Amino acid sequence: MTRIVLNDFAGHAFMLDLAAALQRVGHDVTYQYCDTNLSPHGDFENAPVTVEAISTRTPFEKYKVGKRILSELEYGWGSARTLRQRRGEVSILNNLPLLSLPLPLIVARLTKARRVIWLQDIQSGLVAGVAGDGIAARAARWVEGLLLRRADTVIAISDELATAARDLGVRSDRIHVIENWAPIDGVPTHARDNDWARAKGLGDRPRFVYSGTLARKHSPETLTELAAAVPGADIVLVSEGVGADWVRTGAADRKLTNVHVLAFQDHRDLPLVLASADVLVALLTRDAASHSVPSKVLSYLCAGRPILAAIPADNTAARMITERAGAGITVEPGDVDAFVSAAIGLLDDAERRTSMGANGRRFAEATFSSDRIAHRVLELLGD
């Protein structure tokens, strides 16, 4: 039995799913997350593993530089302290902010724990997207490369991120690709007109649903453009934070009465939220697509609903939607005319929507397996 500490900053359901799978095969797993970060979380109450919340003193501020730096350092300190307390023999660090990584990596090295970084995106690329390719971006890139090179194993979620890790100086033999997944048992299919939809007052009009984190890298203005172009349909946004605020304000300014902005819903309602859609929407800018893969697409596939995505065609999620699953349509980010045209086309073709949704569900059932992924992780660890 190995003591594994899986630190998943965002608290994603699929990483909690992995923790449970590792526990099932006989390991002692502690799952950690940041409870002051605003994002959808997994079902912590019914988790079969020890779950620990790591807090920062104030809510995690993503877009206020000074407060973000402080929060990242606080989360790193809390992660290092709890790793030492748990006497972890394997430390899996998933999606930790850049300044949160050094301390748990140092503690893992001092305690001779195996260091695994699960690479969800290139964070220095996000810095460059906000601040430009200046001193801050170059410094972030240097730090990120240094930290990745200190890991024993880097698990990248796509071939593109594996290439990016090599470009940052990580040895090829330390890099392995494991694509993200969604806990398919946690997203069963439901009827479109369900208890959640009725409770929210959603009527018979066609619905486009976006559920999950909405940040600047997702181009939130696309949703208001869609609402303006299809006034006979409802745009339902289930999110919180700066992107949701932008959509709410933009819709009010333009007097768009078909935009409904809802807070993050209870994780138990997520299958009903997704099932209520005629079309599920995913967004990602060209700049962000080179270092990010929108994980919400994976839950969308489980839901059995067609996907309309403004994501570059060469992004892993776009290829999954169109080429591998046949579950939807992708257009280039920023091409609002193409996005609206595809949206109208899907609304006008119920048979196509049904076929794409079924394709997505079949793909998820055939592909998403936390037990298989757990065994792959253990192989990489030599267990």
VOPAGU-2260 file (C-alpha; in pm, 1 decimal, decimal comma):
REM VOPAGU-2260
SITE   aa  ch    i         X         Y         Z
SITE  MET   A    0       0,0       0,0       0,0
SITE  THR   A    1     134,1     339,6    -103,2
SITE  ARG   A    2      35,2     668,1      62,0
SITE  ILE   A    3     -72,5     895,6    -223,8
SITE  VAL   A    4    -156,8    1262,9    -180,4
SITE  LEU   A    5    -347,5    1388,8    -484,9
SITE  ASN   A    6    -361,2    1768,2    -474,4
SITE  ASP   A    7    -618,4    1891,1    -726,0
SITE  PHE   A    8    -638,3    2268,9    -688,2
SITE  ALA   A    9    -965,4    2309,3    -879,5
SITE  GLY   A   10   -1148,7    2022,2    -709,9
SITE  HIS   A   11   -1257,1    1859,3   -1036,0
SITE  ALA   A   12   -1490,1    1560,7   -1027,1
SITE  PHE   A   13   -1272,5    1354,8   -1261,0
SITE  MET   A   14    -966,6    1382,9   -1033,9
SITE  LEU   A   15   -1176,0    1280,3    -734,6
SITE  ASP   A   16   -1283,9     987,4    -952,5
SITE  LEU   A   17    -917,2     894,9   -1002,1
SITE  ALA   A   18    -849,2     917,9    -628,8
SITE  ALA   A   19   -1133,5     673,1    -564,9
SITE  ALA   A   20    -999,1     435,0    -831,7
SITE  LEU   A   21    -650,8     441,1    -677,3
SITE  GLN   A   22    -807,0     368,1    -338,1
SITE  ARG   A   23    -999,3      73,5    -482,2
SITE  VAL   A   24    -680,6    -101,8    -585,2
SITE  GLY   A   25    -539,4     -86,5    -234,2
SITE  HIS   A   26    -364,5     247,6    -186,7
SITE  ASP   A   27    -412,4     503,7      89,3
SITE  VAL   A   28    -526,8     816,6     -95,4
SITE  THR   A   29    -576,8    1168,2      36,4
SITE  TYR   A   30    -748,1    1409,2    -200,5
SITE  GLN   A   31    -688,1    1782,2    -152,3
SITE  TYR   A   32    -837,5    2090,1    -316,8
SITE  CYS   A   33    -868,7    2466,0    -271,2
SITE  ASP   A   34   -1203,5    2548,2    -114,3
SITE  THR   A   35   -1158,7    2924,2    -158,0
SITE  ASN   A   36   -1129,4    2896,0    -536,8
SITE  LEU   A   37   -1455,8    2957,1    -720,7
SITE  SER   A   38   -1520,7    2657,5    -948,9
SITE  PRO   A   39   -1749,5    2352,6    -981,1
SITE  HIS   A   40   -1647,5    2073,7    -743,5
SITE  GLY   A   41   -1687,7    1698,1    -717,5
SITE  ASP   A   42   -1902,8    1507,1    -469,8
SITE  PHE   A   43   -1680,3    1542,2    -165,1
SITE  GLU   A   44   -1947,4    1436,1      84,0
SITE  ASN   A   45   -1973,2    1083,4     -57,3
SITE  ALA   A   46   -1609,3    1037,4    -157,0
SITE  PRO   A   47   -1455,7     702,9     -52,9
SITE  VAL   A   48   -1121,6     872,2      18,9
SITE  THR   A   49   -1000,2    1124,8     273,5
SITE  VAL   A   50   -1081,0    1473,6     141,5
SITE  GLU   A   51    -897,4    1778,7     274,8
SITE  ALA   A   52    -981,8    2138,0     193,1
SITE  ILE   A   53    -688,3    2379,4     178,8
SITE  SER   A   54    -794,0    2739,7     229,1
SITE  THR   A   55    -645,8    3075,6     156,1
SITE  ARG   A   56    -731,3    3356,2     395,5
SITE  THR   A   57    -942,7    3536,1     137,3
SITE  PRO   A   58   -1128,3    3411,1    -173,4
SITE  PHE   A   59    -881,1    3321,0    -447,6
SITE  GLU   A   60    -857,0    3628,1    -673,1
SITE  LYS   A   61    -765,4    3530,0   -1028,0
SITE  TYR   A   62    -759,4    3875,5   -1182,8
SITE  LYS   A   63    -609,7    4093,6    -907,0
SITE  VAL   A   64    -236,6    4040,1    -938,0
SITE  GLY   A   65    -126,6    4126,6    -585,6
SITE  LYS   A   66    -399,3    3925,0    -414,6
SITE  ARG   A   67    -348,0    3635,5    -653,9
SITE  ILE   A   68      23,3    3614,6    -575,8
SITE  LEU   A   69     -53,1    3608,2    -203,8
SITE  SER   A   70    -322,5    3341,9    -247,7
SITE  GLU   A   71     -94,9    3123,9    -461,2
SITE  LEU   A   72     180,0    3139,2    -198,7
SITE  GLU   A   73     -69,2    3060,4      78,8
SITE  TYR   A   74    -203,0    2761,5    -110,4
SITE  GLY   A   75     152,1    2637,9    -171,7
SITE  TRP   A   76     230,5    2663,1     198,7
SITE  GLY   A   77     -86,9    2476,4     292,6
SITE  SER   A   78     -13,8    2207,2      33,5
SITE  ALA   A   79     339,7    2156,7     159,2
SITE  ARG   A   80     227,7    2140,1     522,7
SITE  THR   A   81     -45,3    1883,3     460,8
SITE  LEU   A   82     180,1    1671,4     237,5
SITE  ARG   A   83     428,6    1648,8     523,4
SITE  GLN   A   84     154,0    1571,9     775,5
SITE  ARG   A   85      14,8    1294,2     557,2
SITE  ARG   A   86     363,8    1148,6     500,3
SITE  GLY   A   87     282,0    1107,1     134,9
SITE  GLU   A   88     501,2     866,0     -59,8
SITE  VAL   A   89     360,8     995,4    -389,9
SITE  SER   A   90     265,3    1357,3    -445,6
SITE  ILE   A   91      40,8    1420,4    -747,5
SITE  LEU   A   92       4,3    1792,5    -813,8
SITE  ASN   A   93    -276,5    1873,5   -1055,0
SITE  ASN   A   94    -349,5    2222,1   -1184,4
SITE  LEU   A   95    -172,1    2402,1    -900,5
SITE  PRO   A   96    -101,3    2770,3    -973,3
SITE  LEU   A   97     258,3    2842,4   -1065,1
SITE  LEU   A   98     359,1    3003,4    -735,9
SITE  SER   A   99     188,5    2726,6    -537,4
SITE  LEU   A  100     411,3    2454,3    -682,1
SITE  PRO   A  101     758,7    2518,4    -533,2
SITE  LEU   A  102     690,6    2441,5    -166,0
SITE  PRO   A  103     513,4    2104,2    -210,6
SITE  LEU   A  104     780,2    2004,1    -461,5
SITE  ILE   A  105    1052,6    2090,2    -208,8
SITE  VAL   A  106     876,8    1898,2      70,4
SITE  ALA   A  107     824,6    1598,8    -158,3
SITE  ARG   A  108    1193,7    1598,7    -247,1
SITE  LEU   A  109    1304,6    1629,1     116,6
SITE  THR   A  110    1073,9    1344,8     222,9
SITE  LYS   A  111    1172,5    1136,2     -82,3
SITE  ALA   A  112     816,2    1127,3    -213,3
SITE  ARG   A  113     762,8    1063,5    -583,1
SITE  ARG   A  114     683,4    1397,9    -753,9
SITE  VAL   A  115     417,8    1394,0   -1025,9
SITE  ILE   A  116     295,3    1708,4   -1199,5
SITE  TRP   A  117     -29,6    1662,3   -1391,5
SITE  LEU   A  118      -4,0    1924,6   -1663,6
SITE  GLN   A  119    -344,8    2073,8   -1747,4
SITE  ASP   A  120    -213,7    2388,2   -1915,9
SITE  ILE   A  121      98,6    2596,2   -1966,9
SITE  GLN   A  122      53,3    2869,1   -1710,7
SITE  SER   A  123     327,3    3091,6   -1846,6
SITE  GLY   A  124     125,5    3095,0   -2169,7
SITE  LEU   A  125    -169,1    3233,4   -1976,3
SITE  VAL   A  126      56,7    3506,3   -1835,1
SITE  ALA   A  127     171,1    3594,6   -2185,0
SITE  GLY   A  128    -189,6    3610,5   -2300,3
SITE  VAL   A  129    -267,2    3872,3   -2036,4
SITE  ALA   A  130      58,8    4066,9   -2003,0
SITE  GLY   A  131     213,4    4017,8   -2344,8
SITE  ASP   A  132     550,2    3860,6   -2418,5
SITE  GLY   A  133     745,1    4081,5   -2179,9
SITE  ILE   A  134     955,3    4034,3   -1869,8
SITE  ALA   A  135     666,2    3885,6   -1666,6
SITE  ALA   A  136     591,5    3621,6   -1930,3
SITE  ARG   A  137     958,4    3531,3   -1974,1
SITE  ALA   A  138    1003,6    3503,3   -1597,5
SITE  ALA   A  139     692,7    3284,9   -1568,8
SITE  ARG   A  140     820,6    3061,0   -1847,9
SITE  TRP   A  141    1158,3    3023,0   -1676,6
SITE  VAL   A  142     993,3    2936,6   -1343,6
SITE  GLU   A  143     752,4    2691,6   -1503,4
SITE  GLY   A  144    1029,8    2512,4   -1687,3
SITE  LEU   A  145    1236,4    2489,3   -1368,3
SITE  LEU   A  146     946,4    2341,9   -1169,9
SITE  LEU   A  147     849,2    2091,7   -1438,7
SITE  ARG   A  148    1209,3    1973,1   -1461,2
SITE  ARG   A  149    1205,4    1905,9   -1086,0
SITE  ALA   A  150     922,5    1653,0   -1123,4
SITE  ASP   A  151     995,9    1281,8   -1150,0
SITE  THR   A  152     700,8    1242,0   -1385,4
SITE  VAL   A  153     501,4    1491,1   -1591,9
SITE  ILE   A  154     160,3    1372,9   -1709,2
SITE  ALA   A  155      35,7    1592,4   -1992,9
SITE  ILE   A  156    -328,8    1587,3   -2098,5
SITE  SER   A  157    -251,5    1623,8   -2469,9
SITE  ASP   A  158      27,6    1574,1   -2721,2
SITE  GLU   A  159      47,8    1952,0   -2757,2
SITE  LEU   A  160     115,0    1996,7   -2386,7
SITE  ALA   A  161     369,7    1715,3   -2393,9
SITE  THR   A  162     552,3    1904,7   -2669,8
SITE  ALA   A  163     530,1    2224,8   -2466,3
SITE  ALA   A  164     684,3    2046,8   -2165,9
SITE  ARG   A  165     973,6    1927,9   -2383,2
SITE  ASP   A  166    1017,1    2282,2   -2508,3
SITE  LEU   A  167    1051,9    2388,0   -2143,6
SITE  GLY   A  168    1338,5    2144,1   -2099,0
SITE  VAL   A  169    1166,3    1839,8   -1950,8
SITE  ARG   A  170    1326,7    1511,8   -2054,0
SITE  SER   A  171    1113,5    1311,6   -2296,5
SITE  ASP   A  172    1136,1     995,2   -2086,2
SITE  ARG   A  173     967,4    1176,6   -1797,4
SITE  ILE   A  174     668,8    1296,8   -2001,7
SITE  HIS   A  175     360,5    1081,5   -2054,2
SITE  VAL   A  176      22,3    1163,9   -2207,4
SITE  ILE   A  177    -304,1    1076,1   -2032,7
SITE  GLU   A  178    -607,5    1256,4   -2168,9
SITE  ASN   A  179    -865,3    1395,2   -1930,4
SITE  TRP   A  180   -1195,1    1216,0   -1886,5
SITE  ALA   A  181   -1523,2    1263,0   -1703,4
SITE  PRO   A  182   -1674,4    1030,4   -1439,7
SITE  ILE   A  183   -1941,3     888,1   -1667,3
SITE  ASP   A  184   -2137,8     728,1   -1384,8
SITE  GLY   A  185   -2171,7    1074,6   -1236,9
SITE  VAL   A  186   -2335,5    1214,3   -1551,4
SITE  PRO   A  187   -2624,6     984,3   -1642,9
SITE  THR   A  188   -2855,5    1092,5   -1923,3
SITE  HIS   A  189   -3188,9    1256,4   -1844,1
SITE  ALA   A  190   -3489,0    1404,4   -2023,6
SITE  ARG   A  191   -3460,5    1760,4   -2152,0
SITE  ASP   A  192   -3763,5    1876,2   -1954,6
SITE  ASN   A  193   -3660,3    1771,3   -1606,4
SITE  ASP   A  194   -3711,4    1885,4   -1247,5
SITE  TRP   A  195   -3413,3    2122,9   -1256,0
SITE  ALA   A  196   -3527,6    2294,8   -1575,3
SITE  ARG   A  197   -3880,2    2336,6   -1440,8
SITE  ALA   A  198   -3751,3    2468,4   -1107,4
SITE  LYS   A  199   -3550,5    2734,3   -1294,1
SITE  GLY   A  200   -3853,8    2841,7   -1494,2
SITE  LEU   A  201   -3714,4    2732,4   -1829,5
SITE  GLY   A  202   -3998,6    2690,3   -2075,5
SITE  ASP   A  203   -4035,7    2532,3   -2417,3
SITE  ARG   A  204   -3802,2    2761,7   -2610,8
SITE  PRO   A  205   -3483,8    2612,6   -2759,8
SITE  ARG   A  206   -3189,4    2622,4   -2517,9
SITE  PHE   A  207   -2817,6    2670,0   -2549,8
SITE  VAL   A  208   -2644,1    2582,9   -2221,7
SITE  TYR   A  209   -2291,9    2671,2   -2110,3
SITE  SER   A  210   -2192,5    2516,7   -1777,1
SITE  GLY   A  211   -1859,0    2561,6   -1601,6
SITE  THR   A  212   -1581,9    2811,4   -1553,9
SITE  LEU   A  213   -1606,1    3114,2   -1782,0
SITE  ALA   A  214   -1288,1    3321,5   -1788,7
SITE  ARG   A  215   -1136,1    3572,4   -2025,0
SITE  LYS   A  216    -976,6    3290,5   -2223,2
SITE  HIS   A  217   -1327,0    3167,5   -2310,4
SITE  SER   A  218   -1446,0    3482,6   -2496,0
SITE  PRO   A  219   -1767,9    3532,3   -2295,1
SITE  GLU   A  220   -1888,8    3792,5   -2545,7
SITE  THR   A  221   -1968,1    3504,8   -2783,2
SITE  LEU   A  222   -2267,3    3417,3   -2565,4
SITE  THR   A  223   -2422,0    3762,7   -2589,1
SITE  GLU   A  224   -2365,6    3768,1   -2964,3
SITE  LEU   A  225   -2546,8    3434,6   -2987,5
SITE  ALA   A  226   -2833,9    3567,2   -2776,6
SITE  ALA   A  227   -2870,3    3870,9   -3001,1
SITE  ALA   A  228   -2867,6    3656,5   -3316,3
SITE  VAL   A  229   -3122,1    3397,3   -3197,8
SITE  PRO   A  230   -3379,2    3590,9   -2989,6
SITE  GLY   A  231   -3618,2    3296,6   -3008,0
SITE  ALA   A  232   -3381,2    3075,1   -2807,3
SITE  ASP   A  233   -3265,5    3092,7   -2445,8
SITE  ILE   A  234   -2897,0    3116,8   -2356,7
SITE  VAL   A  235   -2843,7    2957,6   -2014,8
SITE  LEU   A  236   -2509,6    3026,9   -1848,0
SITE  VAL   A  237   -2426,3    2833,4   -1531,9
SITE  SER   A  238   -2113,4    2996,0   -1396,6
SITE  GLU   A  239   -1973,0    3253,5   -1155,6
SITE  GLY   A  240   -1692,2    3504,9   -1158,7
SITE  VAL   A  241   -1567,9    3765,3   -1402,3
SITE  GLY   A  242   -1700,0    3595,4   -1717,9
SITE  ALA   A  243   -2049,1    3546,4   -1576,7
SITE  ASP   A  244   -2051,9    3907,2   -1455,3
SITE  TRP   A  245   -1949,1    4027,0   -1801,6
SITE  VAL   A  246   -2231,1    3832,5   -1969,4
SITE  ARG   A  247   -2488,5    3953,8   -1716,7
SITE  THR   A  248   -2385,1    4315,4   -1765,4
SITE  GLY   A  249   -2357,9    4283,1   -2143,0
SITE  ALA   A  250   -2701,9    4127,7   -2169,6
SITE  ALA   A  251   -2853,8    4404,1   -1956,1
SITE  ASP   A  252   -2683,3    4676,9   -2158,6
SITE  ARG   A  253   -2813,7    4529,0   -2483,0
SITE  LYS   A  254   -3156,5    4450,4   -2332,4
SITE  LEU   A  255   -3124,1    4080,5   -2414,8
SITE  THR   A  256   -3407,2    3911,4   -2227,2
SITE  ASN   A  257   -3314,3    3561,1   -2343,7
SITE  VAL   A  258   -2993,0    3537,2   -2136,8
SITE  HIS   A  259   -3017,6    3354,4   -1803,6
SITE  VAL   A  260   -2709,8    3365,2   -1577,6
SITE  LEU   A  261   -2720,3    3116,5   -1290,8
SITE  ALA   A  262   -2468,6    3045,5   -1016,1
SITE  PHE   A  263   -2281,2    2716,8   -1002,3
SITE  GLN   A  264   -2531,2    2443,6    -922,9
SITE  ASP   A  265   -2505,1    2158,5    -676,2
SITE  HIS   A  266   -2293,9    1880,1    -825,1
SITE  ARG   A  267   -2591,6    1645,0    -793,7
SITE  ASP   A  268   -2782,9    1863,4   -1038,3
SITE  LEU   A  269   -2512,2    1874,2   -1306,5
SITE  PRO   A  270   -2660,7    1587,1   -1511,9
SITE  LEU   A  271   -2997,6    1766,5   -1514,1
SITE  VAL   A  272   -2834,7    2098,5   -1608,1
SITE  LEU   A  273   -2661,8    1942,5   -1908,4
SITE  ALA   A  274   -2965,4    1735,8   -2006,3
SITE  SER   A  275   -3180,2    2050,8   -2018,7
SITE  ALA   A  276   -2988,3    2173,5   -2324,4
SITE  ASP   A  277   -3078,8    2137,5   -2686,8
SITE  VAL   A  278   -2716,5    2231,9   -2757,9
SITE  LEU   A  279   -2421,6    2253,5   -2517,7
SITE  VAL   A  280   -2171,5    2534,1   -2577,5
SITE  ALA   A  281   -1793,4    2540,7   -2527,3
SITE  LEU   A  282   -1560,0    2834,6   -2589,4
SITE  LEU   A  283   -1181,9    2887,3   -2602,8
SITE  THR   A  284    -974,6    3159,6   -2765,9
SITE  ARG   A  285    -699,6    3088,3   -3017,8
SITE  ASP   A  286    -431,0    3214,1   -2776,8
SITE  ALA   A  287    -550,4    2991,5   -2491,6
SITE  ALA   A  288    -602,8    2686,2   -2712,0
SITE  SER   A  289    -228,7    2630,8   -2750,8
SITE  HIS   A  290    -192,5    2557,3   -2378,9
SITE  SER   A  291    -542,5    2459,7   -2256,7
SITE  VAL   A  292    -802,2    2188,7   -2318,4
SITE  PRO   A  293   -1156,7    2271,4   -2194,0
SITE  SER   A  294   -1249,0    1982,8   -1964,9
SITE  LYS   A  295   -1620,2    2073,7   -1964,7
SITE  VAL   A  296   -1639,7    1912,9   -2310,1
SITE  LEU   A  297   -1587,9    1573,7   -2145,0
SITE  SER   A  298   -1894,9    1609,9   -1922,5
SITE  TYR   A  299   -2086,4    1735,7   -2225,0
SITE  LEU   A  300   -2006,3    1411,3   -2409,0
SITE  CYS   A  301   -2142,7    1208,0   -2117,6
SITE  ALA   A  302   -2467,7    1406,2   -2120,4
SITE  GLY   A  303   -2568,3    1288,9   -2466,5
SITE  ARG   A  304   -2628,8    1634,2   -2608,9
SITE  PRO   A  305   -2476,0    1789,0   -2923,9
SITE  ILE   A  306   -2188,4    2032,4   -2873,9
SITE  LEU   A  307   -2130,7    2364,7   -3044,2
SITE  ALA   A  308   -1777,3    2484,3   -2977,0
SITE  ALA   A  309   -1581,3    2792,6   -3075,2
SITE  ILE   A  310   -1245,4    2619,8   -3037,9
SITE  PRO   A  311    -953,2    2606,6   -3284,7
SITE  ALA   A  312    -972,2    2295,9   -3500,8
SITE  ASP   A  313    -626,6    2176,6   -3393,7
SITE  ASN   A  314    -713,1    2175,6   -3021,8
SITE  THR   A  315    -746,4    1830,0   -2862,8
SITE  ALA   A  316   -1105,5    1899,1   -2751,1
SITE  ALA   A  317   -1208,2    2010,6   -3100,2
SITE  ARG   A  318   -1068,8    1694,0   -3255,7
SITE  MET   A  319   -1245,7    1487,0   -2991,1
SITE  ILE   A  320   -1580,9    1652,7   -3062,2
SITE  THR   A  321   -1568,8    1627,3   -3440,5
SITE  GLU   A  322   -1322,3    1361,9   -3556,5
SITE  ARG   A  323   -1326,6    1106,3   -3276,9
SITE  ALA   A  324   -1678,2    1129,5   -3134,8
SITE  GLY   A  325   -1882,7    1290,4   -3410,8
SITE  ALA   A  326   -2065,1    1472,3   -3134,0
SITE  GLY   A  327   -2089,1    1827,9   -3255,0
SITE  ILE   A  328   -1962,6    2121,0   -3457,8
SITE  THR   A  329   -1656,6    2337,5   -3402,9
SITE  VAL   A  330   -1583,6    2676,6   -3554,7
SITE  GLU   A  331   -1285,8    2906,9   -3522,0
SITE  PRO   A  332   -1295,3    3144,3   -3224,1
SITE  GLY   A  333   -1394,1    3494,9   -3321,6
SITE  ASP   A  334   -1593,4    3386,5   -3625,9
SITE  VAL   A  335   -1929,7    3492,2   -3486,9
SITE  ASP   A  336   -2108,5    3448,7   -3820,4
SITE  ALA   A  337   -1997,2    3086,5   -3846,2
SITE  PHE   A  338   -2088,2    3024,3   -3481,6
SITE  VAL   A  339   -2438,2    3167,4   -3523,7
SITE  SER   A  340   -2488,9    2984,4   -3852,9
SITE  ALA   A  341   -2392,6    2653,1   -3691,9
SITE  ALA   A  342   -2620,3    2725,5   -3395,5
SITE  ILE   A  343   -2920,1    2792,8   -3619,2
SITE  GLY   A  344   -2839,9    2486,2   -3827,8
SITE  LEU   A  345   -2845,4    2265,1   -3519,0
SITE  LEU   A  346   -3171,3    2411,1   -3394,1
SITE  ASP   A  347   -3330,2    2341,7   -3732,8
SITE  ASP   A  348   -3219,1    1976,7   -3742,9
SITE  ALA   A  349   -3350,5    1774,4   -3450,5
SITE  GLU   A  350   -3243,2    1444,4   -3606,7
SITE  ARG   A  351   -2884,9    1564,1   -3635,0
SITE  ARG   A  352   -2885,3    1685,1   -3274,7
SITE  THR   A  353   -3009,1    1346,9   -3155,3
SITE  SER   A  354   -2748,5    1160,7   -3357,8
SITE  MET   A  355   -2461,4    1379,2   -3235,4
SITE  GLY   A  356   -2571,6    1348,3   -2873,7
SITE  ALA   A  357   -2589,2     969,8   -2898,8
SITE  ASN   A  358   -2246,1     961,0   -3062,0
SITE  GLY   A  359   -2099,4    1160,2   -2775,0
SITE  ARG   A  360   -2245,4     931,5   -2511,6
SITE  ARG   A  361   -2119,1     619,4   -2691,1
SITE  PHE   A  362   -1772,1     772,6   -2715,7
SITE  ALA   A  363   -1770,3     852,5   -2343,5
SITE  GLU   A  364   -1886,4     503,3   -2247,5
SITE  ALA   A  365   -1612,7     347,7   -2460,9
SITE  THR   A  366   -1332,9     584,0   -2356,9
SITE  PHE   A  367   -1373,2     719,1   -2003,2
SITE  SER   A  368   -1254,0     472,1   -1740,6
SITE  SER   A  369   -1097,4     587,5   -1413,9
SITE  ASP   A  370    -991,2     229,3   -1335,3
SITE  ARG   A  371    -792,3     209,0   -1658,9
SITE  ILE   A  372    -635,7     547,5   -1592,9
SITE  ALA   A  373    -550,1     451,3   -1234,4
SITE  HIS   A  374    -365,8     144,3   -1359,2
SITE  ARG   A  375    -180,9     357,6   -1612,5
SITE  VAL   A  376     -74,2     600,0   -1337,8
SITE  LEU   A  377      47,3     312,2   -1121,3
SITE  GLU   A  378     247,2     176,4   -1415,2
SITE  LEU   A  379     420,9     512,6   -1447,5
SITE  LEU   A  380     496,1     504,3   -1073,9
SITE  GLY   A  381     637,3     154,1   -1101,2
SITE  ASP   A  382     366,0      -6,0    -884,0
